[in-house]
Amino acid sequence: MSIRDGISTMQLLNQLISDLRTLLRQELALARAEIREEVAQLVIALALFAVAAGTLAIAGLWVLIAVTRGLASIFGWPLAAVYAGVGGALGIIGLVLLAVVWHQVRTIRMLPRTRETLTEHVHWATHRLDQGA
């Protein structure tokens, strides 16, 4: 064992391991807190979204029935053809919206603060290991 400034290598390693344990506990606590916060916000948002989507779907259905019947009546077209045209147009709109949502979902970053502090602590630990060697 070499002695550097009155501290043995074993003491340095024990301190390093203790610091790493403390860091790991802190990182896990931060991750848990962030996950709880984000999940709670997500559940509330999803519940509100489900109610809003259901209400809008029912309202939209009634409006579409009225529009479709109105178009068939005004232009004298067969009702089935107007329903098919409106359905096709809505299908195209739905696909475009689905593509937009898919793009947004792919850009969501989970646990940004945890990632940042974990990266900082890894750099700190490697720096400390380099100094102890």
C-alpha positions in Angstrom: 0.0 0.0 0.0 1.3 3.4 -0.9 0.6 6.4 1.2 -0.2 9.7 -0.4 -0.7 12.7 1.8 -1.4 10.4 4.8 -4.3 8.5 3.2 -3.9 4.9 2.1 -5.1 3.6 -1.2 -7.6 1.4 0.5 -9.1 4.4 2.3 -9.3 6.3 -1.0 -11.0 3.3 -2.6 -13.4 3.0 0.3 -14.3 6.7 0.1 -14.7 6.5 -3.7 -17.1 3.5 -3.3 -19.0 5.3 -0.6 -19.3 8.4 -2.8 -20.5 6.3 -5.7 -23.1 4.6 -3.6 -24.4 8.0 -2.4 -24.4 9.3 -6.0 -26.3 6.2 -7.2 -28.9 6.6 -4.4 -29.3 10.3 -5.3 -29.7 9.5 -9.0 -32.3 6.9 -8.3 -34.2 9.2 -6.0 -34.2 11.9 -8.7 -35.3 9.5 -11.4 -38.2 8.2 -9.2 -39.3 11.7 -8.4 -39.2 12.7 -12.1 -41.1 9.6 -13.2 -43.8 10.1 -10.6 -44.2 13.7 -11.6 -44.3 12.9 -15.3 -46.6 9.9 -14.9 -49.1 11.9 -12.8 -49.2 14.7 -15.4 -49.5 12.1 -18.2 -52.4 10.3 -16.5 -54.3 13.6 -16.0 -53.7 14.7 -19.6 -54.7 11.3 -21.0 -57.9 11.2 -19.0 -58.8 14.7 -20.2 -57.9 13.8 -23.7 -60.1 10.7 -23.7 -63.1 12.7 -22.5 -62.5 15.5 -25.0 -61.9 13.0 -27.8 -65.0 11.0 -27.0 -67.2 14.2 -26.9 -65.7 15.6 -30.1 -66.1 12.2 -31.8 -69.8 12.1 -31.0 -70.3 15.7 -32.0 -68.3 15.3 -35.1 -70.4 12.2 -36.1 -73.6 14.2 -35.8 -72.2 17.1 -37.8 -70.9 14.7 -40.5 -74.3 13.1 -40.8 -75.9 16.5 -41.2 -73.3 17.6 -43.8 -73.5 14.4 -45.7 -77.3 14.4 -45.9 -77.2 18.1 -46.8 -74.8 17.6 -49.7 -76.9 14.7 -51.0 -80.0 16.8 -50.8 -78.5 19.9 -52.3 -76.8 18.2 -55.3 -79.2 15.4 -55.7 -76.4 12.8 -55.3 -77.0 9.3 -54.0 -76.6 9.3 -50.2 -74.2 6.3 -50.3 -71.8 8.1 -52.7 -71.7 11.2 -50.5 -71.0 9.1 -47.4 -68.2 7.4 -49.3 -66.7 10.7 -50.3 -66.9 12.2 -46.9 -65.4 9.0 -45.4 -62.5 9.1 -47.8 -61.7 12.7 -47.1 -61.8 12.1 -43.3 -59.5 9.1 -43.8 -56.9 11.2 -45.6 -57.2 13.9 -42.9 -56.8 11.2 -40.2 -53.7 9.8 -41.8 -52.1 13.2 -42.0 -52.9 13.9 -38.3 -51.5 10.5 -37.4 -48.2 11.3 -39.1 -48.0 14.6 -37.2 -48.6 12.9 -33.9 -46.1 10.1 -34.6 -43.5 12.7 -35.4 -44.2 14.5 -32.1 -44.1 11.3 -30.0 -40.7 10.4 -31.4 -39.3 13.8 -30.2 -40.3 13.3 -26.5 -37.4 13.1 -24.1 -37.9 11.3 -20.9 -36.0 12.1 -17.7 -34.0 15.1 -19.0 -32.6 16.2 -15.6 -31.7 12.7 -14.6 -29.8 12.2 -17.8 -28.0 15.4 -17.3 -26.9 14.8 -13.7 -26.0 11.2 -14.4 -23.7 12.4 -17.2 -22.1 15.0 -14.8 -21.6 12.4 -12.1 -20.0 9.9 -14.5 -17.6 12.6 -15.6 -16.9 13.4 -11.9 -16.3 9.8 -11.0 -13.9 9.2 -13.9 -12.0 12.3 -13.1 -11.7 11.3 -9.5 -10.6 7.8 -10.5 -7.9 9.4 -12.8 -6.7 11.5 -9.9 -6.5 8.6 -7.5 -4.5 6.4 -9.9 
